[in-house]
Amino acid sequence: MKVFLRSTIVLFFLAAAAFAQNEVISPNENLVVEGVPPIPASLAETVGRYTNFRGASLQSWDPINRELLISTRFADTVQIHLVKMPGGARIQLTFYPDSVNRAEYSPVKNDSFVFAKDVGGGEFFQIYRYDKANGDVTLLTDGKSRNTDPVWSYAGDKLVYGSTRRTGNDVDLYVTDPADAKSDHLLAQLQGGGWQALDWSPDNRRILVLEEISANESYLWIVDAASGEETLLTPKGGATKISYQGGRFSKDGKGIYVTTDKDSEFHRLAYIDLASKAHSYLTSNIPWDVDELALSYDGNLIAFVTNEDGFGILHLLDTKTGKEKPVPDLPKGIVSAVRWHKNNHDLAFEITSARSTSDVYSLDVQSGKVERWTYSETGGLNTANFSEPELIHWKSWDGRSISGFLYRPPAKFTGKRPVIIDIHGGPEGQYRPDFLGRDNYYLNELGIALIFSNVRGSTGYGKTFLALAPITTIAFAARWTWWVRPTWSRSSNTRPDIGRICVEWNMATSVIPKCVSSSNAPRLSTKRKISPSLCSSSRGKMIREFPPASRNRW
């Protein structure tokens, strides 16, 4: 975490009542502060602008009208809003002290939708029905267990979801008619916590279910929607672990479209024939993971998104010809959350980039017209001048190529600049070039360059790379520095989760020379002391290079 920035924000809010009267922020009496200099109120105000961004997330198309449900935050929590046209007003529908994290219309009617929320961040999600005519809300689940991943039947009269109701740990499948809360019942009793319903068959008689064991091992099942009988679709016990994700029944119900890394380094889009269980691969020409897919209601087009060196790229595939259709140019960033309208030509999705928080767009696949539905606020800052990511690569000790994204500070900062190298958490995970949020403060106000590294063990670069231990890459990246601050207990046996490396960088030559760090780092604590990720102490001194012989100590 960016502890100095985080400390500033925390202290700012704790002292909000005295903000106008004091020139400095006074820490709350419950905080133990050591070595942190007085924090000017003006600094807190400047930092505050970089924390006041808003984003919009796509939730659902209206099945009849060309309208969208989105989620966004106007006050303290994310709520559901209705948007009736591109660029239209965001009409708030839910008003809770806790965030609402999902909402979806029935595929048939638009008089109500279901949504999920928890209380106090406890993640014991409950599912509700919202009636648009009067705003009434009806609880559909038990109010106590964790309930996740609701999926509508194509007839619009059933909802399947996962619930821990029976044991508190195992995720079973339950089915309910949202119009009748008393219809809720157990469908299939399962073992383990990695189960998720993916789709109903077009005839509403079968349910496609995913059993996830780990990031590189999962299985697909077919569950009878009446009896709950389970049939394994993808065999277990092979010599190589295989991952499946996504999953949609074909229009005729004879097969399913999925993504899988079976017989490949990457997740490919595939079609599985349900009778023979044979796999046909549809994107072998793309050497990147397919992250998600959406099948049009008429079954003729698949929209899918590939993760290409971190960027999310939208594709359209004709299911009859097996060929791709052209996609207009979109803002460069990460495309996600693809959703088809029932008219089969409007495709909605989210885009986030270095200069834009998450916003909702649509593409008319017939005309090629792209429309932006939301324009999320960015704290009054002009994001058009924010730094764009540069994809960089370097060789590891074994010759393997490692990648990351470099963000340069504005040209007003000249000469050698400090650099923060940020190593993502996980260990499975990937840094992708989305909106930096408050990290832009480091760039724009302090002139610190940022490098986000995708170390060994990162997703997005094939399953062999995913299986590698990250520590050797961290060590090799650290050859130009001596200080790595992983956020893990040194007394534990766990691998480092997140780290920051601070170095000095020559802006003119883009060469990273000697390492730098600080001593006497400030601390902030409630119960324990935390060392912040700073390239320099509050006194602004960068000191001492680590002895060369010790740089390869890992």
C-alpha positions in Angstrom: 0.0 0.0 0.0 1.0 3.6 -0.5 1.3 4.1 3.3 2.4 7.8 3.3 -0.5 8.7 1.1 -2.8 6.5 3.0 -1.7 8.0 6.3 -2.4 11.5 4.9 -5.9 10.5 3.9 -6.7 8.8 7.2 -5.5 11.8 9.2 -7.4 14.1 6.9 -10.7 12.5 7.6 -10.1 12.0 11.3 -9.5 15.8 11.6 -12.2 16.9 9.2 -14.0 18.9 11.9 -11.0 21.1 12.5 -9.8 21.3 8.9 -10.9 24.9 8.3 -9.4 26.2 11.5 -6.0 24.5 11.5 -3.1 24.9 9.2 -2.0 21.3 9.9 -3.8 18.0 10.4 -3.7 16.8 14.0 -3.7 13.1 14.5 -6.5 11.4 16.5 -5.5 10.6 20.0 -5.9 6.8 19.2 -3.1 7.0 16.7 0.5 6.4 17.7 2.7 8.5 15.3 6.5 8.3 15.2 8.7 10.5 13.0 5.8 11.8 10.9 6.3 15.6 10.4 3.3 17.9 10.7 1.0 17.4 7.7 -0.2 20.7 6.2 -3.9 21.0 5.6 -3.2 22.2 2.1 -1.4 18.9 1.4 -4.5 16.9 2.5 -6.6 19.1 0.3 -4.4 18.4 -2.7 -4.3 14.7 -2.0 -8.0 14.6 -1.6 -8.6 15.5 -5.2 -6.7 12.4 -6.2 -9.0 10.2 -4.1 -12.3 11.6 -5.3 -12.7 9.7 -8.5 -15.9 7.9 -9.5 -16.4 4.9 -11.8 -19.4 3.2 -13.4 -19.9 -0.6 -13.8 -22.2 -2.2 -16.2 -24.9 -4.4 -14.6 -27.7 -5.3 -17.1 -29.5 -4.4 -20.3 -33.2 -3.8 -20.0 -34.7 -6.8 -22.0 -37.2 -4.6 -23.8 -36.0 -1.0 -23.9 -32.6 0.3 -24.9 -31.7 1.2 -21.3 -29.0 0.1 -18.8 -28.6 -0.7 -15.2 -25.2 0.5 -13.9 -23.6 0.8 -10.5 -21.8 3.9 -9.3 -21.1 5.9 -6.2 -22.6 9.4 -5.5 -22.2 9.3 -1.8 -20.2 6.8 0.3 -21.3 3.5 -1.3 -22.0 2.1 -4.7 -25.7 1.9 -5.7 -27.7 0.8 -8.7 -28.7 3.5 -11.2 -30.8 3.5 -14.4 -29.4 5.2 -17.5 -32.0 5.6 -20.3 -29.8 6.8 -23.1 -26.1 7.3 -24.0 -24.8 10.1 -21.8 -28.1 10.3 -20.0 -28.7 11.0 -16.3 -27.8 8.4 -13.8 -31.1 7.8 -11.9 -30.4 6.3 -8.5 -32.7 3.3 -7.6 -31.2 1.8 -4.4 -30.2 3.8 -1.3 -28.3 1.7 1.3 -25.5 2.4 3.7 -23.8 -0.7 2.2 -22.7 -1.1 -1.4 -24.9 -3.0 -3.9 -22.6 -5.2 -6.0 -24.8 -6.8 -8.6 -28.1 -6.3 -10.4 -29.8 -8.0 -13.3 -33.1 -7.9 -15.1 -35.0 -11.1 -16.1 -34.3 -11.9 -19.8 -38.1 -11.6 -20.4 -39.6 -8.8 -18.3 -38.4 -5.4 -17.1 -40.8 -4.8 -14.2 -38.3 -5.9 -11.7 -34.6 -6.9 -11.3 -32.6 -8.8 -8.7 -29.6 -7.4 -6.8 -27.2 -8.6 -4.2 -25.6 -6.8 -1.2 -24.0 -7.5 2.1 -23.9 -5.7 5.4 -20.8 -3.9 6.7 -18.5 -5.5 4.2 -19.1 -9.0 5.7 -19.5 -10.6 2.3 -22.5 -12.6 3.4 -24.4 -11.5 0.3 -28.2 -11.6 0.2 -30.3 -11.5 -3.0 -33.3 -9.2 -3.3 -36.0 -8.4 -5.8 -36.5 -4.7 -6.7 -40.0 -3.8 -8.1 -39.7 -0.8 -10.4 -43.4 0.2 -10.1 -43.2 1.1 -6.4 -39.6 0.6 -5.4 -40.5 -2.3 -3.0 -37.6 -4.6 -2.1 -38.2 -8.3 -1.2 -35.5 -10.6 0.4 -35.2 -13.8 -1.6 -32.5 -15.6 0.4 -32.2 -16.6 4.1 -30.7 -13.4 5.4 -27.8 -15.2 7.1 -25.6 -17.3 4.7 -23.4 -16.3 1.8 -25.3 -16.3 -1.5 -23.5 -15.7 -4.8 -23.6 -15.7 -8.6 -27.4 -15.6 -9.4 -28.2 -16.7 -13.0 -31.6 -16.3 -14.7 -33.2 -19.0 -16.7 -34.0 -18.1 -20.3 -37.7 -18.3 -19.5 -37.3 -15.7 -16.8 -39.1 -17.6 -14.1 -36.2 -19.2 -12.2 -33.0 -18.0 -10.6 -30.2 -20.4 -9.6 -27.5 -19.3 -7.2 -24.8 -20.6 -4.8 -25.3 -20.6 -1.1 -23.5 -21.8 2.1 -26.8 -22.1 3.9 -26.4 -25.9 4.6 -23.0 -26.1 6.3 -21.6 -22.5 6.3 -18.7 -23.7 4.1 -20.0 -25.8 1.2 -21.6 -23.9 -1.7 -24.8 -25.7 -2.8 -27.1 -24.8 -5.6 -30.5 -23.3 -4.8 -33.3 -22.3 -7.2 -36.1 -19.8 -6.6 -38.8 -18.0 -8.6 -38.0 -14.3 -7.8 -41.8 -13.5 -8.1 -42.4 -15.9 -5.2 -39.9 -15.8 -2.4 -41.4 -18.9 -0.8 -40.4 -21.0 -3.8 -36.7 -21.0 -2.8 -35.4 -24.6 -2.5 -32.2 -26.7 -2.5 -31.4 -28.1 -5.9 -28.0 -29.8 -5.6 -25.9 -30.6 -2.5 -22.2 -30.1 -3.3 -18.9 -30.3 -1.5 -16.4 -27.5 -1.4 -16.6 -23.8 -1.8 -15.6 -23.3 -5.4 -18.9 -23.9 -7.2 -20.6 -21.4 -9.5 -23.6 -21.7 -11.8 -22.7 -20.3 -15.3 -25.7 -20.7 -17.5 -29.1 -22.4 -18.2 -29.7 -24.4 -21.3 -32.1 -22.7 -23.8 -34.9 -25.2 -22.9 -34.3 -24.4 -19.1 -33.8 -28.1 -18.2 -30.1 -28.1 -17.5 -27.6 -25.8 -15.7 -23.9 -25.5 -16.5 -21.9 -25.4 -13.3 -18.2 -24.7 -12.7 -16.2 -26.4 -9.9 -13.0 -24.3 -9.3 -10.2 -26.0 -7.4 -7.4 -23.4 -8.0 -6.3 -20.8 -10.5 -5.1 -23.6 -12.9 -7.6 -26.4 -12.1 -11.4 -26.4 -12.6 -14.1 -28.7 -14.0 -17.5 -28.3 -15.7 -20.6 -30.1 -14.7 -24.2 -30.4 -16.0 -26.9 -30.3 -13.4 -30.5 -31.4 -14.1 -32.7 -28.4 -13.2 -35.5 -30.6 -11.9 -33.8 -33.4 -10.1 -30.4 -31.9 -9.2 -28.6 -34.8 -10.7 -24.9 -33.9 -11.5 -23.0 -35.1 -14.5 -19.3 -34.4 -14.9 -18.5 -33.0 -18.3 -14.7 -32.6 -18.1 -13.0 -35.7 -16.7 -10.8 -35.5 -13.6 -7.6 -37.3 -12.8 -5.5 -36.4 -15.8 -1.7 -35.9 -15.6 -2.0 -32.2 -16.4 -4.3 -29.8 -14.6 -6.8 -28.0 -16.8 -8.6 -24.7 -16.2 -12.1 -23.9 -17.6 -13.7 -20.5 -17.2 -16.9 -18.8 -18.5 -19.4 -21.1 -20.2 -22.5 -20.6 -22.3 -24.9 -23.1 -23.9 -25.1 -22.9 -27.7 -28.4 -21.8 -29.1 -29.4 -25.4 -30.0 -28.3 -26.7 -26.6 -26.1 -29.3 -28.1 -22.8 -27.8 -27.0 -21.2 -25.1 -24.8 -18.8 -22.3 -25.5 -16.0 -22.0 -22.8 -12.5 -20.8 -22.4 -9.9 -23.3 -21.4 -6.1 -23.9 -21.3 -6.5 -27.6 -22.3 -3.7 -28.5 -24.6 -2.4 -24.9 -24.6 -0.4 -22.4 -22.6 -3.3 -19.9 -22.9 -7.0 -19.9 -22.3 -8.6 -20.4 -25.8 -12.2 -20.0 -26.8 -13.5 -23.5 -27.3 -16.7 -25.3 -28.3 -17.5 -28.6 -26.4 -19.9 -31.0 -28.0 -22.1 -32.4 -25.2 -22.6 -35.8 -26.9 -19.0 -36.6 -27.7 -17.3 -34.2 -25.3 -14.9 -33.3 -28.1 -13.3 -29.9 -27.9 -13.0 -27.6 -31.0 -10.7 -24.6 -30.5 -11.8 -21.3 -32.1 -8.9 -18.9 -31.2 -5.7 -20.9 -31.6 -4.4 -18.0 -33.8 -4.4 -15.6 -30.7 -1.4 -16.3 -28.4 -3.1 -14.7 -25.4 -5.7 -15.6 -22.8 -9.4 -15.2 -23.6 -10.7 -13.6 -20.4 -14.4 -13.6 -21.0 -17.1 -14.3 -23.5 -20.8 -13.5 -24.2 -23.0 -15.2 -26.7 -25.8 -13.2 -28.5 -29.3 -14.4 -27.8 -29.7 -15.7 -31.4 -26.5 -17.6 -31.0 -24.9 -16.1 -34.1 -22.1 -13.9 -32.5 -19.7 -14.4 -29.7 -18.1 -11.3 -28.1 -14.9 -12.1 -26.3 -12.1 -10.2 -24.7 -8.4 -11.1 -24.9 -5.8 -10.1 -22.4 -2.9 -9.0 -24.7 0.1 -8.0 -22.6 -2.3 -6.6 -20.0 -4.6 -4.7 -22.5 -8.2 -5.9 -22.8 -9.1 -6.2 -26.5 -12.6 -6.8 -27.8 -13.3 -9.4 -30.6 -16.4 -10.6 -32.4 -16.7 -14.1 -33.8 -19.3 -15.4 -36.2 -20.3 -18.8 -34.9 -21.5 -20.0 -38.3 -18.3 -19.2 -40.2 -15.8 -19.4 -37.3 -14.3 -16.1 -38.6 -13.8 -12.8 -36.8 -15.7 -9.7 -37.7 -14.1 -6.3 -37.6 -14.4 -4.2 -34.4 -14.1 -0.3 -34.5 -11.2 1.4 -32.7 -11.9 1.8 -29.0 -10.0 3.8 -26.3 -6.9 1.8 -25.5 -7.2 0.2 -22.1 -9.1 -2.7 -20.6 -12.4 -3.8 -22.1 -14.5 -6.0 -19.8 -18.1 -7.0 -18.7 -19.4 -7.6 -22.2 -23.3 -7.9 -22.3 -25.6 -8.5 -25.3 -29.0 -6.8 -25.6 -31.8 -9.1 -26.7 -31.9 -7.2 -30.0 -28.7 -9.1 -30.9 -26.9 -6.0 -32.3 -26.3 -3.8 -29.2 -23.2 -4.9 -27.2 -22.5 -3.1 -23.9 -19.1 -3.2 -22.1 -16.9 -1.3 -19.7 -13.6 0.5 -20.6 -11.0 1.7 -18.1 -7.7 3.3 -19.1 -4.9 5.5 -17.7 -7.0 8.6 -18.4 -10.5 7.4 -17.7 -12.1 5.6 -14.7 -14.4 2.7 -15.6 -17.2 3.8 -17.8 -19.9 2.1 -19.9 -20.0 2.0 -23.7 -22.0 0.2 -26.3 -21.3 -1.0 -29.9 -23.9 -1.5 -32.6 -22.3 -4.5 -34.4 -24.4 -3.8 -37.5 -23.5 -0.1 -38.0 -20.2 -0.1 -36.1 -21.4 2.9 -34.0 -19.8 3.2 -30.6 -21.6 5.2 -27.9 -20.5 6.3 -24.4 -23.2 5.9 -21.8 -21.5 7.3 -18.7 -19.1 10.1 -18.0 -17.7 9.5 -14.5 -16.3 12.4 -12.6 -12.5 12.6 -11.8 -12.3 15.0 -8.8 -12.1 18.1 -11.0 -8.7 17.0 -12.4 -8.0 17.1 -16.1 -7.2 13.5 -16.8 -6.4 14.2 -20.4 -2.9 15.1 -19.2 -2.3 12.0 -17.1 0.6 9.8 -17.9 -0.1 7.0 -20.4 1.5 3.5 -19.7 4.5 2.3 -21.6 4.8 -1.4 -22.0 8.4 -2.4 -21.1 10.2 -5.7 -21.1 13.5 -6.9 -19.5 15.4 -10.2 -19.4 15.4 -12.3 -16.3 18.4 -14.3 -15.0 17.4 -17.2 -17.2 16.7 -15.2 -20.3 12.9 -15.2 -19.8 11.2 -11.9 -20.8 9.5 -10.1 -17.9 7.1 -7.2 -18.6 5.7 -4.3 -16.8 4.2 -0.8 -17.3 6.2 2.4 -16.9 4.4 5.7 -16.1 6.6 8.8 -16.5 6.0 11.9 -14.5 5.2 15.2 -16.4 7.9 16.9 -18.4 8.0 19.7 -15.8 10.1 17.4 -13.6 13.5 17.3 -15.1 16.7 15.4 -14.3 17.0 12.2 -12.4 13.7 11.1 -10.8 12.9 8.6 -8.1 11.0 5.5 -9.2 8.6 3.2 -7.4 8.6 -0.4 -8.6 5.3 -1.9 -7.5 4.9 -5.7 -7.4 1.3 -6.9 -7.4 -0.3 -9.2 -4.9 -1.5 -12.7 -5.4 0.8 -14.6 -6.0 -1.6 -15.2 -8.9 -2.6 -11.8 -10.4 -1.6 -9.3 -13.0 -1.0 -5.6 -13.1 -3.0 -4.2 -16.0 -3.0 -0.6 -17.4 -6.2 0.7 -15.8 -6.9 4.0 -14.0 -4.2 4.7 -11.4 -6.5 6.7 -9.1 -4.6 8.1 -6.2 -1.2 6.9 -7.6 -1.4 9.8 -10.0 -0.5 12.0 -7.1 3.0 10.5 -7.1 3.4 11.2 -10.8 1.8 14.7 -11.0 2.7 16.3 -7.7 5.9 14.6 -6.6 7.4 13.7 -10.0 8.0 10.0 -9.0 8.0 7.6 -11.9 6.1 4.3 -11.4 6.8 0.8 -12.7 4.3 -1.9 -12.2 5.9 -5.3 -12.7 4.3 -8.6 -13.7 6.6 -11.0 -12.0 6.8 -14.8 -12.3 3.6 -16.3 -11.1 1.5 -13.6 -12.8 -1.6 -14.5 -14.8 -1.9 -13.6 -18.4 1.3 -15.0 -19.7 0.6 -18.7 -20.0 0.2 -21.5 -17.4 3.9 -22.3 -17.3 4.7 -18.7 -16.3 1.8 -18.8 -13.8 3.4 -21.9 -12.1 6.8 -20.1 -11.6 7.7 -18.9 -8.1 7.8 -15.0 -8.1 10.7 -14.5 -5.7 13.6 -15.0 -8.3 12.0 -12.4 -10.5 11.7 -10.0 -7.7 15.3 -10.5 -6.8 16.4 -10.0 -10.4 14.4 -6.8 -10.7 16.0 -5.7 -7.5 19.5 -5.9 -9.0 19.4 -2.1 -9.4 18.2 -1.5 -5.9 18.8 -2.8 -2.4 15.4 -2.2 -0.7 12.3 -4.2 -1.2 9.4 -3.8 1.2 7.1 -6.8 0.8 3.9 -6.6 2.8 4.2 -9.9 4.6 5.3 -11.1 8.0 9.0 -11.9 8.0 8.3 -14.4 10.7 5.9 -16.4 8.6 6.6 -18.9 5.9 4.4 -17.2 3.2 5.8 -15.8 0.0 5.9 -12.0 -0.4 2.6 -10.7 -1.6 3.2 -7.1 -2.5 6.5 -5.2 -2.7 7.8 -1.7 -3.5 11.2 -1.0 -4.8 12.5 2.6 -4.8 15.3 3.6 -7.1 16.7 6.6 -8.8 16.1 7.0 -12.6 17.7 9.1 -15.3 14.7 10.6 -17.2 16.9 11.6 -20.1 18.4 8.1 -20.8 15.7 5.9 -19.3 18.5 4.0 -17.7 18.0 2.8 -14.1 21.4 3.4 -12.4 22.2 3.1 -8.7 19.7 2.3 -6.0 18.5 4.7 -3.3 16.4 4.4 -0.2 15.9 6.2 3.1 16.7 5.8 6.7 14.7 6.9 9.7 11.4 6.2 7.9 8.3 7.7 9.5 5.8 5.4 11.1 2.0 5.4 11.8 0.2 2.9 13.8 -3.0 2.0 15.7 -1.7 -1.1 17.4 1.6 -1.9 15.6 4.2 0.0 13.6 4.1 0.1 9.8 7.0 1.1 7.6 5.7 3.1 4.6 6.8 2.6 1.0 8.8 5.8 0.5 11.6 6.5 -1.8 12.8 9.1 0.7 12.1 10.1 4.2 10.2 13.2 5.1 13.6 14.9 5.3 14.2 14.3 1.6 17.4 12.4 1.8 18.2 9.5 -0.5 21.2 7.5 0.8 23.4 4.5 0.4 23.8 1.9 -2.3 23.6 -1.7 -1.3 27.0 -3.6 -1.7 27.1 -5.2 -5.1 27.9 -8.6 -3.7 24.7 -8.7 -1.7 22.3 -7.7 -4.5 21.8 -11.3 -5.5 21.3 -12.6 -2.0 18.0 -14.3 -3.1 
